[in-house]
Amino acid sequence: MLFGLYLVRKGVVSPESLLEALERQMRGRPPIGQIALEAGLLSMAQVSKVLGLQADSQEGFGQIAIKMAYLDKAKLAQLLMMQREREPRIGELLVDMGVLSPASKNREFLEFRKALAEVSEPCDVLRA
């Protein structure tokens, strides 16, 4: 998300476009249960049981799976990292939406990475 905020701060992308891209990113994020099943960390029966309990709860899939002793915190962290790796990237979504060209996305991303390397705190890139 830092890249998206960087683009908004530079005036390259509107806040509305970033919000739409973030919504698309959320919709494109694979569910933790699906990843756990594919990784062999949970069975279909376990995923179904967690989903059944989740329907009546405000808790997330991972929290319930930990309470049921299907996962531990380390395995959930692993699954969350896998989920993050598999979600659509903001830059690519902005290209798909026609907000950025592939060339401008690549150029802006290189500038963003350079700016990150020059500061001690990533949020410094976003400050005025």
C-alpha positions in Angstrom: 0.0 0.0 0.0 2.9 2.3 0.5 3.5 2.4 -3.3 -0.2 3.5 -3.8 0.1 6.2 -1.2 3.3 7.4 -2.8 1.6 7.7 -6.1 -1.3 9.7 -4.6 1.1 11.9 -2.8 3.0 12.6 -6.0 -0.3 13.4 -7.8 0.1 10.5 -10.2 -3.0 8.7 -9.0 -6.2 10.0 -7.5 -7.3 8.9 -4.0 -10.4 7.5 -5.7 -8.4 5.4 -8.1 -6.2 4.1 -5.3 -9.3 3.1 -3.3 -10.8 1.3 -6.2 -7.5 -0.6 -6.7 -7.4 -1.5 -3.0 -10.9 -2.8 -3.3 -9.9 -4.9 -6.3 -6.9 -6.2 -4.4 -9.1 -7.3 -1.5 -11.4 -9.1 -3.8 -8.5 -10.8 -5.5 -6.9 -12.0 -2.3 -7.2 -15.8 -2.0 -8.9 -17.0 1.2 -6.7 -18.3 4.0 -8.7 -21.6 4.1 -8.0 -22.2 0.4 -4.3 -21.5 0.9 -4.2 -23.8 4.0 -5.9 -26.5 2.0 -3.5 -26.2 -1.0 -0.5 -26.1 1.4 -1.7 -29.3 3.1 -1.9 -27.5 6.5 -5.6 -28.2 6.9 -8.0 -30.8 5.6 -11.3 -30.0 3.8 -13.2 -31.1 6.9 -11.2 -28.7 9.0 -11.7 -25.8 6.6 -15.4 -26.6 6.5 -15.6 -26.7 10.3 -13.8 -23.3 10.6 -16.0 -21.7 7.9 -19.1 -23.0 9.7 -18.0 -21.4 12.9 -16.9 -18.2 11.2 -20.4 -17.7 9.7 -21.7 -17.1 13.3 -18.6 -15.1 14.5 -16.9 -11.8 14.1 -13.5 -13.6 14.2 -11.3 -14.3 11.3 -10.6 -17.7 9.8 -7.1 -17.8 11.3 -8.3 -16.9 14.8 -10.8 -19.6 14.8 -8.4 -22.2 13.4 -6.0 -21.4 16.2 -8.7 -21.7 18.9 -9.6 -25.1 17.5 -5.9 -26.1 17.5 -5.8 -26.7 13.8 -3.1 -24.0 13.3 -0.6 -22.3 15.6 0.5 -18.7 15.3 3.6 -19.6 13.2 1.5 -21.5 10.7 -1.0 -18.7 10.5 1.8 -16.2 9.9 3.1 -18.4 7.1 -0.3 -18.6 5.5 -0.7 -14.8 5.8 2.6 -14.3 4.0 1.5 -16.7 1.3 -1.7 -14.8 0.9 0.1 -11.5 0.6 2.4 -13.0 -2.0 -0.6 -14.2 -4.1 -2.7 -11.1 -4.0 -2.8 -8.8 -7.0 -0.2 -5.9 -6.8 -1.5 -2.3 -6.6 0.7 -1.2 -9.6 -0.6 -4.0 -11.8 -4.2 -3.2 -10.8 -3.7 0.5 -11.6 -2.4 -0.6 -15.1 -5.4 -2.9 -15.6 -7.7 0.0 -14.6 -6.0 2.2 -17.2 -4.8 4.7 -14.6 -1.1 4.0 -15.3 0.6 2.7 -18.4 3.0 -0.3 -17.9 6.0 2.1 -18.6 4.8 4.7 -16.1 4.1 2.1 -13.5 7.7 0.7 -13.9 9.2 4.2 -13.8 7.3 5.3 -10.7 8.1 2.0 -8.9 11.8 2.5 -9.6 11.6 6.1 -8.2 9.6 4.8 -5.2 12.3 2.1 -4.5 15.0 4.7 -4.8 13.2 7.1 -2.4 12.7 4.2 0.1 16.4 3.4 0.0 17.3 7.0 0.8 15.2 7.3 4.0 15.4 5.7 7.4 11.7 5.2 7.8 9.4 4.2 4.9 6.8 6.7 5.9 9.3 9.5 5.3 8.7 9.0 1.6 5.1 10.0 2.1 5.7 13.2 4.1 5.6 16.7 2.5 
